Amino acid sequence: MEPDYKAIGTRIKLARKARKISQEALCEMTDLSISHMSHIENGRTKASLATLILIANALKTTVDSFLYDNYGVIYDKYDEGFRELVADCTPEEREVILQSAIMVKAALKRKK
């Protein structure tokens, strides 16, 4: 099964924009050419694992955030919503959000 490189590129572009990083700045951070990055973001080239790691590190995210539904794993709109919510958060901020969500869930369960 071939990965969906267009979807991968779209996720890279969304992560970059969420962090308010220009394509040119990301290219400087990863030592990739602007044309190569453009081709990756538009799904016109097959990014290597090494390239995806470089990009993920520069964007302070994980490679799986680019790949998560490329092999038949189905996520719903809430998975994507939560990913977008925390995309520009620090690890500490993510932990606070997680702990808050756990507390809200527990409170909702007690109300039932």
The first five atom37 places (N, CA, C, CB, O) and aatype in JSON, in Angstrom:
{
  "aatype": [12, 6, 14, 3, 18, 11, 0, 9, 7, 16, 1, 9, 11, 10, 0, 1, 11, 0, 1, 11, 9, 15, 5, 6, 0, 10, 4, 6, 12, 16, 3, 10, 15, 9, 15, 8, 12, 15, 8, 9, 6, 2, 7, 1, 16, 11, 0, 15, 10, 0, 16, 10, 9, 10, 9, 0, 2, 0, 10, 11, 16, 16, 19, 3, 15, 13, 10, 18, 3, 2, 18, 7, 19, 9, 18, 3, 11, 18, 3, 6, 7, 13, 1, 6, 10, 19, 0, 3, 4, 16, 14, 6, 6, 1, 6, 19, 9, 10, 5, 15, 0, 9, 12, 19, 11, 0, 0, 10, 11, 1, 11, 11],
  "atom_mask": [
    [1, 1, 1, 1, 1],
    [1, 1, 1, 1, 1],
    [1, 1, 1, 1, 1],
    [1, 1, 1, 1, 1],
    [1, 1, 1, 1, 1],
    [1, 1, 1, 1, 1],
    [1, 1, 1, 1, 1],
    [1, 1, 1, 1, 1],
    [1, 1, 1, 0, 1],
    [1, 1, 1, 1, 1],
    [1, 1, 1, 1, 1],
    [1, 1, 1, 1, 1],
    [1, 1, 1, 1, 1],
    [1, 1, 1, 1, 1],
    [1, 1, 1, 1, 1],
    [1, 1, 1, 1, 1],
    [1, 1, 1, 1, 1],
    [1, 1, 1, 1, 1],
    [1, 1, 1, 1, 1],
    [1, 1, 1, 1, 1],
    [1, 1, 1, 1, 1],
    [1, 1, 1, 1, 1],
    [1, 1, 1, 1, 1],
    [1, 1, 1, 1, 1],
    [1, 1, 1, 1, 1],
    [1, 1, 1, 1, 1],
    [1, 1, 1, 1, 1],
    [1, 1, 1, 1, 1],
    [1, 1, 1, 1, 1],
    [1, 1, 1, 1, 1],
    [1, 1, 1, 1, 1],
    [1, 1, 1, 1, 1],
    [1, 1, 1, 1, 1],
    [1, 1, 1, 1, 1],
    [1, 1, 1, 1, 1],
    [1, 1, 1, 1, 1],
    [1, 1, 1, 1, 1],
    [1, 1, 1, 1, 1],
    [1, 1, 1, 1, 1],
    [1, 1, 1, 1, 1],
    [1, 1, 1, 1, 1],
    [1, 1, 1, 1, 1],
    [1, 1, 1, 0, 1],
    [1, 1, 1, 1, 1],
    [1, 1, 1, 1, 1],
    [1, 1, 1, 1, 1],
    [1, 1, 1, 1, 1],
    [1, 1, 1, 1, 1],
    [1, 1, 1, 1, 1],
    [1, 1, 1, 1, 1],
    [1, 1, 1, 1, 1],
    [1, 1, 1, 1, 1],
    [1, 1, 1, 1, 1],
    [1, 1, 1, 1, 1],
    [1, 1, 1, 1, 1],
    [1, 1, 1, 1, 1],
    [1, 1, 1, 1, 1],
    [1, 1, 1, 1, 1],
    [1, 1, 1, 1, 1],
    [1, 1, 1, 1, 1],
    [1, 1, 1, 1, 1],
    [1, 1, 1, 1, 1],
    [1, 1, 1, 1, 1],
    [1, 1, 1, 1, 1],
    [1, 1, 1, 1, 1],
    [1, 1, 1, 1, 1],
    [1, 1, 1, 1, 1],
    [1, 1, 1, 1, 1],
    [1, 1, 1, 1, 1],
    [1, 1, 1, 1, 1],
    [1, 1, 1, 1, 1],
    [1, 1, 1, 0, 1],
    [1, 1, 1, 1, 1],
    [1, 1, 1, 1, 1],
    [1, 1, 1, 1, 1],
    [1, 1, 1, 1, 1],
    [1, 1, 1, 1, 1],
    [1, 1, 1, 1, 1],
    [1, 1, 1, 1, 1],
    [1, 1, 1, 1, 1],
    [1, 1, 1, 0, 1],
    [1, 1, 1, 1, 1],
    [1, 1, 1, 1, 1],
    [1, 1, 1, 1, 1],
    [1, 1, 1, 1, 1],
    [1, 1, 1, 1, 1],
    [1, 1, 1, 1, 1],
    [1, 1, 1, 1, 1],
    [1, 1, 1, 1, 1],
    [1, 1, 1, 1, 1],
    [1, 1, 1, 1, 1],
    [1, 1, 1, 1, 1],
    [1, 1, 1, 1, 1],
    [1, 1, 1, 1, 1],
    [1, 1, 1, 1, 1],
    [1, 1, 1, 1, 1],
    [1, 1, 1, 1, 1],
    [1, 1, 1, 1, 1],
    [1, 1, 1, 1, 1],
    [1, 1, 1, 1, 1],
    [1, 1, 1, 1, 1],
    [1, 1, 1, 1, 1],
    [1, 1, 1, 1, 1],
    [1, 1, 1, 1, 1],
    [1, 1, 1, 1, 1],
    [1, 1, 1, 1, 1],
    [1, 1, 1, 1, 1],
    [1, 1, 1, 1, 1],
    [1, 1, 1, 1, 1],
    [1, 1, 1, 1, 1],
    [1, 1, 1, 1, 1],
    [1, 1, 1, 1, 1]
  ],
  "atom_positions": [
    [[0.85, -1.18, 0.0], [0.0, 0.0, 0.0], [0.89, 1.25, 0.0], [-0.96, 0.0, 1.23], [1.81, 1.37, 0.81]],
    [[0.62, 2.13, -0.88], [1.4, 3.36, -1.04], [0.87, 4.45, -0.09], [1.34, 3.86, -2.52], [-0.34, 4.66, -0.01]],
    [[1.77, 5.14, 0.61], [1.31, 6.25, 1.46], [0.65, 7.35, 0.63], [2.5, 6.84, 2.24], [0.95, 7.51, -0.55]],
    [[-0.24, 8.07, 1.25], [-0.92, 9.2, 0.6], [-0.04, 10.44, 0.78], [-2.37, 9.43, 1.19], [-0.16, 11.16, 1.77]],
    [[0.83, 10.68, -0.19], [1.8, 11.77, -0.07], [1.13, 13.14, -0.12], [2.83, 11.67, -1.17], [1.66, 14.1, 0.44]],
    [[-0.01, 13.24, -0.77], [-0.74, 14.51, -0.77], [-1.24, 14.82, 0.64], [-1.92, 14.47, -1.77], [-1.13, 15.96, 1.1]],
    [[-1.78, 13.83, 1.33], [-2.26, 14.02, 2.71], [-1.1, 14.34, 3.64], [-3.01, 12.77, 3.21], [-1.22, 15.19, 4.52]],
    [[0.03, 13.68, 3.45], [1.21, 13.94, 4.26], [1.65, 15.39, 4.07], [2.38, 12.96, 3.9], [1.92, 16.11, 5.03]],
    [[1.71, 15.82, 2.82], [2.11, 17.19, 2.52], [1.16, 18.21, 3.12], [0.0, 0.0, 0.0], [1.59, 19.25, 3.62]],
    [[-0.12, 17.91, 3.05], [-1.11, 18.82, 3.63], [-0.92, 18.93, 5.14], [-2.55, 18.33, 3.31], [-1.02, 20.03, 5.69]],
    [[-0.64, 17.83, 5.81], [-0.42, 17.87, 7.26], [0.85, 18.64, 7.61], [-0.34, 16.45, 7.83], [0.89, 19.35, 8.61]],
    [[1.87, 18.5, 6.79], [3.1, 19.26, 7.01], [2.8, 20.75, 6.89], [4.21, 18.83, 6.0], [3.22, 21.55, 7.72]],
    [[2.08, 21.12, 5.84], [1.74, 22.52, 5.62], [0.9, 23.07, 6.77], [1.0, 22.68, 4.29], [1.14, 24.19, 7.22]],
    [[-0.08, 22.3, 7.24], [-0.92, 22.74, 8.35], [-0.1, 22.92, 9.63], [-2.05, 21.74, 8.59], [-0.29, 23.88, 10.37]],
    [[0.81, 21.98, 9.88], [1.67, 22.09, 11.08], [2.57, 23.31, 10.99], [2.52, 20.82, 11.25], [2.79, 24.01, 11.98]],
    [[3.1, 23.56, 9.8], [3.97, 24.73, 9.6], [3.19, 26.02, 9.83], [4.57, 24.72, 8.18], [3.66, 26.92, 10.51]],
    [[2.0, 26.09, 9.27], [1.2, 27.31, 9.41], [0.72, 27.48, 10.85], [0.0, 27.26, 8.47], [0.62, 28.61, 11.33]],
    [[0.41, 26.39, 11.54], [-0.01, 26.48, 12.93], [1.09, 27.08, 13.81], [-0.41, 25.09, 13.46], [0.81, 27.74, 14.81]],
    [[2.33, 26.85, 13.41], [3.46, 27.4, 14.16], [3.93, 28.74, 13.6], [4.62, 26.41, 14.16], [4.94, 29.29, 14.04]],
    [[3.18, 29.24, 12.62], [3.49, 30.54, 12.0], [4.91, 30.58, 11.45], [3.28, 31.67, 13.01], [5.65, 31.55, 11.64]],
    [[5.28, 29.51, 10.76], [6.6, 29.4, 10.15], [6.41, 29.45, 8.64], [7.34, 28.08, 10.58], [5.6, 28.7, 8.09]],
    [[7.14, 30.31, 7.97], [7.04, 30.39, 6.51], [7.72, 29.16, 5.9], [7.67, 31.71, 5.98], [8.55, 28.5, 6.53]],
    [[7.36, 28.9, 4.68], [7.99, 27.78, 3.97], [9.49, 28.02, 3.85], [7.36, 27.59, 2.58], [10.29, 27.09, 3.98]],
    [[9.87, 29.26, 3.6], [11.29, 29.6, 3.48], [12.03, 29.34, 4.79], [11.46, 31.07, 3.06], [13.14, 28.81, 4.78]],
    [[11.42, 29.72, 5.91], [12.05, 29.5, 7.21], [12.19, 28.01, 7.5], [11.23, 30.18, 8.33], [13.22, 27.57, 8.02]],
    [[11.17, 27.23, 7.16], [11.26, 25.78, 7.36], [12.37, 25.19, 6.5], [9.91, 25.1, 7.04], [13.07, 24.27, 6.93]],
    [[12.51, 25.7, 5.3], [13.59, 25.23, 4.43], [14.96, 25.52, 5.03], [13.49, 25.88, 3.04], [15.86, 24.68, 4.96]],
    [[15.11, 26.68, 5.62], [16.38, 27.02, 6.28], [16.63, 26.09, 7.47], [16.37, 28.49, 6.75], [17.76, 25.67, 7.7]],
    [[15.58, 25.77, 8.21], [15.71, 24.92, 9.39], [16.07, 23.48, 9.02], [14.43, 24.94, 10.2], [16.72, 22.78, 9.79]],
    [[15.64, 23.04, 7.84], [15.83, 21.65, 7.44], [16.89, 21.47, 6.35], [14.54, 21.09, 6.96], [17.23, 20.34, 6.0]],
    [[17.39, 22.57, 5.83], [18.37, 22.55, 4.74], [17.8, 21.89, 3.48], [19.64, 21.82, 5.18], [18.51, 21.21, 2.74]],
    [[16.49, 22.11, 3.26], [15.84, 21.63, 2.04], [15.58, 22.83, 1.14], [14.52, 20.87, 2.36], [15.42, 23.95, 1.62]],
    [[15.55, 22.6, -0.16], [15.28, 23.7, -1.08], [13.79, 24.05, -1.03], [15.7, 23.33, -2.53], [12.95, 23.23, -0.66]],
    [[13.5, 25.29, -1.39], [12.1, 25.74, -1.4], [11.29, 24.92, -2.4], [12.01, 27.24, -1.75], [10.14, 24.57, -2.12]],
    [[11.85, 24.62, -3.54], [11.1, 23.85, -4.53], [10.82, 22.43, -4.03], [11.87, 23.8, -5.87], [9.74, 21.9, -4.25]],
    [[11.8, 21.83, -3.34], [11.6, 20.49, -2.79], [10.51, 20.52, -1.72], [12.92, 19.92, -2.2], [9.64, 19.64, -1.7]],
    [[10.55, 21.52, -0.84], [9.54, 21.63, 0.21], [8.16, 21.84, -0.4], [9.87, 22.77, 1.18], [7.18, 21.25, 0.05]],
    [[8.09, 22.67, -1.42], [6.82, 22.91, -2.11], [6.27, 21.61, -2.69], [6.99, 23.95, -3.22], [5.07, 21.34, -2.59]],
    [[7.14, 20.82, -3.29], [6.72, 19.54, -3.87], [6.25, 18.58, -2.78], [7.87, 18.91, -4.67], [5.29, 17.84, -2.99]],
    [[6.91, 18.59, -1.63], [6.48, 17.75, -0.51], [5.1, 18.18, -0.03], [7.51, 17.8, 0.65], [4.2, 17.36, 0.13]],
    [[4.93, 19.49, 0.21], [3.67, 20.0, 0.73], [2.51, 19.8, -0.25], [3.81, 21.47, 1.06], [1.36, 19.71, 0.17]],
    [[2.8, 19.74, -1.52], [1.76, 19.54, -2.53], [1.61, 18.09, -2.95], [2.04, 20.39, -3.74], [0.81, 17.77, -3.83]],
    [[2.38, 17.2, -2.33], [2.27, 15.77, -2.61], [2.81, 15.35, -3.96], [0.0, 0.0, 0.0], [2.45, 14.29, -4.47]],
    [[3.67, 16.17, -4.55], [4.24, 15.85, -5.86], [5.55, 15.09, -5.77], [4.44, 17.11, -6.65], [6.12, 14.7, -6.79]],
    [[6.04, 14.88, -4.56], [7.27, 14.11, -4.38], [7.11, 13.19, -3.19], [8.5, 15.04, -4.2], [6.32, 13.46, -2.28]],
    [[7.84, 12.1, -3.19], [7.8, 11.14, -2.1], [8.92, 11.48, -1.12], [7.95, 9.67, -2.64], [10.09, 11.21, -1.38]],
    [[8.54, 12.07, -0.01], [9.54, 12.45, 1.0], [10.08, 11.19, 1.66], [8.92, 13.41, 2.06], [9.33, 10.28, 2.0]],
    [[11.38, 11.16, 1.84], [12.0, 10.03, 2.52], [11.72, 10.12, 4.02], [13.53, 9.99, 2.25], [11.33, 11.16, 4.53]],
    [[11.93, 9.01, 4.71], [11.76, 9.0, 6.16], [12.71, 10.0, 6.81], [12.0, 7.58, 6.74], [12.31, 10.72, 7.73]],
    [[13.93, 10.07, 6.34], [14.9, 11.02, 6.9], [14.41, 12.45, 6.74], [16.28, 10.85, 6.22], [14.56, 13.27, 7.65]],
    [[13.82, 12.76, 5.59], [13.29, 14.11, 5.35], [12.1, 14.39, 6.26], [12.88, 14.27, 3.88], [11.99, 15.48, 6.82]],
    [[11.21, 13.41, 6.41], [10.07, 13.6, 7.3], [10.51, 13.82, 8.74], [9.13, 12.39, 7.22], [9.91, 14.61, 9.46]],
    [[11.55, 13.13, 9.16], [12.08, 13.32, 10.51], [12.64, 14.73, 10.67], [13.18, 12.28, 10.82], [12.39, 15.39, 11.68]],
    [[13.39, 15.2, 9.67], [13.92, 16.57, 9.71], [12.8, 17.6, 9.85], [14.74, 16.87, 8.44], [12.87, 18.52, 10.66]],
    [[11.76, 17.42, 9.04], [10.64, 18.36, 9.06], [9.9, 18.29, 10.39], [9.68, 18.06, 7.89], [9.57, 19.32, 10.98]],
    [[9.64, 17.08, 10.87], [8.93, 16.91, 12.14], [9.71, 17.54, 13.28], [8.68, 15.42, 12.44], [9.13, 18.23, 14.13]],
    [[11.01, 17.33, 13.32], [11.83, 17.93, 14.37], [11.81, 19.45, 14.3], [13.27, 17.43, 14.27], [11.71, 20.12, 15.33]],
    [[11.89, 19.98, 13.1], [11.88, 21.44, 12.93], [10.54, 22.03, 13.38], [12.16, 21.81, 11.46], [10.49, 23.13, 13.92]],
    [[9.46, 21.28, 13.16], [8.13, 21.76, 13.53], [7.73, 21.34, 14.94], [7.11, 21.25, 12.55], [6.61, 21.61, 15.38]],
    [[8.66, 20.69, 15.65], [8.41, 20.23, 17.01], [7.16, 19.36, 17.1], [8.29, 21.43, 17.96], [6.28, 19.57, 17.95]],
    [[7.1, 18.39, 16.19], [6.0, 17.43, 16.18], [6.6, 16.06, 15.9], [4.91, 17.81, 15.1], [7.82, 15.88, 15.94]],
    [[5.75, 15.1, 15.63], [6.23, 13.75, 15.36], [5.89, 13.35, 13.93], [5.62, 12.75, 16.35], [4.95, 13.88, 13.33]],
    [[6.64, 12.42, 13.4], [6.39, 11.93, 12.05], [5.01, 11.3, 11.97], [7.47, 10.92, 11.63], [4.33, 11.42, 10.95]],
    [[4.57, 10.63, 13.03], [3.26, 9.98, 12.98], [2.13, 10.99, 12.81], [3.02, 9.16, 14.24], [1.06, 10.64, 12.32]],
    [[2.35, 12.25, 13.2], [1.31, 13.26, 12.97], [1.13, 13.53, 11.48], [1.67, 14.56, 13.71], [0.08, 14.02, 11.07]],
    [[2.13, 13.22, 10.68], [2.02, 13.36, 9.24], [1.46, 12.09, 8.58], [3.39, 13.69, 8.64], [0.86, 12.16, 7.51]],
    [[1.65, 10.95, 9.23], [1.34, 9.66, 8.63], [0.09, 8.97, 9.17], [2.48, 8.75, 8.8], [-0.33, 7.96, 8.59]],
    [[-0.5, 9.45, 10.22], [-1.41, 8.66, 11.05], [-2.54, 7.94, 10.34], [-1.99, 9.52, 12.03], [-2.98, 6.91, 10.87]],
    [[-3.04, 8.38, 9.21], [-4.12, 7.63, 8.58], [-3.73, 7.07, 7.21], [-5.34, 8.51, 8.43], [-4.6, 6.75, 6.39]],
    [[-2.46, 6.95, 6.97], [-2.02, 6.51, 5.66], [-2.05, 5.01, 5.44], [-0.65, 7.0, 5.43], [-1.84, 4.55, 4.32]],
    [[-2.3, 4.25, 6.46], [-2.3, 2.8, 6.3], [-3.57, 2.17, 6.83], [-1.1, 2.2, 7.0], [-3.53, 1.12, 7.48]],
    [[-4.7, 2.81, 6.57], [-5.98, 2.22, 6.89], [-6.49, 2.5, 8.29], [0.0, 0.0, 0.0], [-7.57, 2.03, 8.65]],
    [[-5.75, 3.23, 9.09], [-6.23, 3.59, 10.42], [-7.21, 4.73, 10.25], [-5.05, 3.97, 11.39], [-6.91, 5.73, 9.59]],
    [[-8.38, 4.6, 10.84], [-9.4, 5.61, 10.68], [-9.54, 6.41, 11.97], [-10.75, 4.98, 10.28], [-9.72, 5.84, 13.04]],
    [[-9.46, 7.71, 11.84], [-9.64, 8.61, 12.96], [-10.84, 9.49, 12.64], [-8.36, 9.47, 13.22], [-11.13, 9.75, 11.47]],
    [[-11.53, 9.93, 13.66], [-12.68, 10.78, 13.4], [-12.3, 12.25, 13.54], [-13.84, 10.44, 14.35], [-11.14, 12.58, 13.79]],
    [[-13.3, 13.12, 13.36], [-13.04, 14.55, 13.37], [-12.49, 15.03, 14.7], [-14.3, 15.31, 13.05], [-11.8, 16.05, 14.75]],
    [[-12.78, 14.32, 15.79], [-12.29, 14.73, 17.1], [-10.78, 14.51, 17.22], [-13.02, 13.98, 18.19], [-10.09, 15.32, 17.84]],
    [[-10.29, 13.43, 16.64], [-8.85, 13.21, 16.66], [-8.12, 14.37, 15.98], [-8.49, 11.88, 15.96], [-7.15, 14.9, 16.51]],
    [[-8.61, 14.75, 14.81], [-7.97, 15.86, 14.08], [-8.14, 17.17, 14.85], [-8.58, 15.99, 12.66], [-7.22, 17.98, 14.9]],
    [[-9.31, 17.37, 15.43], [-9.56, 18.58, 16.2], [-8.61, 18.72, 17.38], [0.0, 0.0, 0.0], [-8.08, 19.8, 17.64]],
    [[-8.41, 17.62, 18.11], [-7.49, 17.66, 19.24], [-6.05, 17.87, 18.78], [-7.6, 16.38, 20.06], [-5.28, 18.57, 19.43]],
    [[-5.69, 17.25, 17.67], [-4.33, 17.45, 17.13], [-4.1, 18.92, 16.78], [-4.1, 16.55, 15.88], [-3.05, 19.48, 17.08]],
    [[-5.08, 19.53, 16.14], [-4.96, 20.94, 15.78], [-4.92, 21.82, 17.01], [-6.11, 21.35, 14.87], [-4.2, 22.82, 17.05]],
    [[-5.72, 21.46, 18.03], [-5.77, 22.23, 19.26], [-4.4, 22.32, 19.92], [-6.77, 21.61, 20.21], [-4.02, 23.39, 20.41]],
    [[-3.66, 21.23, 19.94], [-2.38, 21.21, 20.65], [-1.17, 21.35, 19.73], [-2.26, 19.94, 21.44], [-0.03, 21.25, 20.19]],
    [[-1.41, 21.56, 18.45], [-0.31, 21.6, 17.47], [0.76, 22.63, 17.82], [-0.85, 21.89, 16.09], [1.95, 22.38, 17.6]],
    [[0.37, 23.77, 18.35], [1.36, 24.81, 18.64], [1.68, 24.92, 20.13], [0.86, 26.15, 18.14], [2.23, 25.92, 20.58]],
    [[1.33, 23.88, 20.89], [1.56, 23.89, 22.34], [2.91, 23.27, 22.69], [0.43, 23.14, 23.06], [3.44, 22.43, 21.96]],
    [[3.44, 23.71, 23.8], [4.65, 23.09, 24.35], [4.23, 21.77, 25.01], [5.37, 24.04, 25.37], [3.04, 21.56, 25.27]],
    [[5.18, 20.89, 25.3], [4.82, 19.65, 26.0], [4.13, 19.93, 27.34], [6.07, 18.8, 26.24], [3.21, 19.21, 27.74]],
    [[4.56, 20.97, 28.03], [3.93, 21.32, 29.31], [2.49, 21.75, 29.11], [4.73, 22.43, 30.01], [1.61, 21.37, 29.89]],
    [[2.24, 22.55, 28.07], [0.87, 22.99, 27.78], [-0.01, 21.81, 27.38], [0.88, 24.05, 26.66], [-1.18, 21.74, 27.76]],
    [[0.56, 20.88, 26.63], [-0.2, 19.68, 26.25], [-0.59, 18.88, 27.49], [0.63, 18.8, 25.29], [-1.7, 18.35, 27.57]],
    [[0.3, 18.78, 28.43], [0.01, 18.04, 29.66], [-1.11, 18.71, 30.45], [1.27, 17.92, 30.54], [-1.99, 18.03, 30.97]],
    [[-1.09, 20.03, 30.54], [-2.15, 20.77, 31.23], [-3.5, 20.52, 30.54], [-1.83, 22.29, 31.28], [-4.51, 20.28, 31.2]],
    [[-3.5, 20.58, 29.22], [-4.73, 20.35, 28.47], [-5.22, 18.91, 28.69], [-4.51, 20.61, 26.96], [-6.42, 18.69, 28.88]],
    [[-4.32, 17.96, 28.67], [-4.7, 16.57, 28.9], [-5.3, 16.38, 30.28], [-3.5, 15.65, 28.73], [-6.36, 15.76, 30.43]],
    [[-4.63, 16.91, 31.29], [-5.13, 16.76, 32.67], [-6.47, 17.46, 32.83], [-4.11, 17.32, 33.68], [-7.35, 16.97, 33.54]],
    [[-6.64, 18.61, 32.19], [-7.92, 19.32, 32.25], [-9.02, 18.49, 31.61], [-7.81, 20.7, 31.56], [-10.12, 18.39, 32.15]],
    [[-8.73, 17.91, 30.45], [-9.72, 17.07, 29.76], [-10.1, 15.86, 30.61], [-9.18, 16.62, 28.4], [-11.27, 15.48, 30.64]],
    [[-9.14, 15.26, 31.28], [-9.41, 14.12, 32.16], [-10.35, 14.53, 33.28], [-8.09, 13.55, 32.74], [-11.29, 13.79, 33.61]],
    [[-10.11, 15.69, 33.86], [-10.98, 16.17, 34.95], [-12.38, 16.5, 34.44], [-10.36, 17.41, 35.61], [-13.37, 16.18, 35.11]],
    [[-12.48, 17.12, 33.28], [-13.79, 17.44, 32.71], [-14.56, 16.15, 32.41], [-13.64, 18.3, 31.43], [-15.75, 16.06, 32.7]],
    [[-13.89, 15.17, 31.84], [-14.53, 13.9, 31.55], [-15.06, 13.25, 32.82], [-13.56, 12.95, 30.84], [-16.19, 12.77, 32.86]],
    [[-14.23, 13.22, 33.86], [-14.66, 12.63, 35.14], [-15.88, 13.36, 35.69], [-13.5, 12.66, 36.16], [-16.8, 12.73, 36.2]],
    [[-15.88, 14.68, 35.6], [-17.02, 15.47, 36.1], [-18.27, 15.16, 35.3], [-16.71, 16.98, 36.04], [-19.36, 15.06, 35.87]],
    [[-18.14, 15.02, 34.0], [-19.3, 14.7, 33.17], [-19.85, 13.3, 33.48], [-18.92, 14.79, 31.69], [-21.06, 13.1, 33.48]],
    [[-18.97, 12.36, 33.73], [-19.38, 11.0, 34.06], [-20.12, 10.98, 35.41], [-18.16, 10.05, 34.1], [-21.07, 10.21, 35.59]],
    [[-19.69, 11.81, 36.35], [-20.36, 11.85, 37.67], [-21.76, 12.41, 37.55], [-19.55, 12.7, 38.67], [-22.63, 12.05, 38.34]],
    [[-22.0, 13.3, 36.58], [-23.33, 13.92, 36.41], [-24.36, 12.94, 35.88], [-23.23, 15.11, 35.47], [-25.56, 13.16, 36.05]],
    [[-23.93, 11.86, 35.23], [-24.87, 10.92, 34.6], [-25.56, 10.04, 35.61], [-24.16, 10.05, 33.6], [-26.37, 9.2, 35.25]]
  ]
}
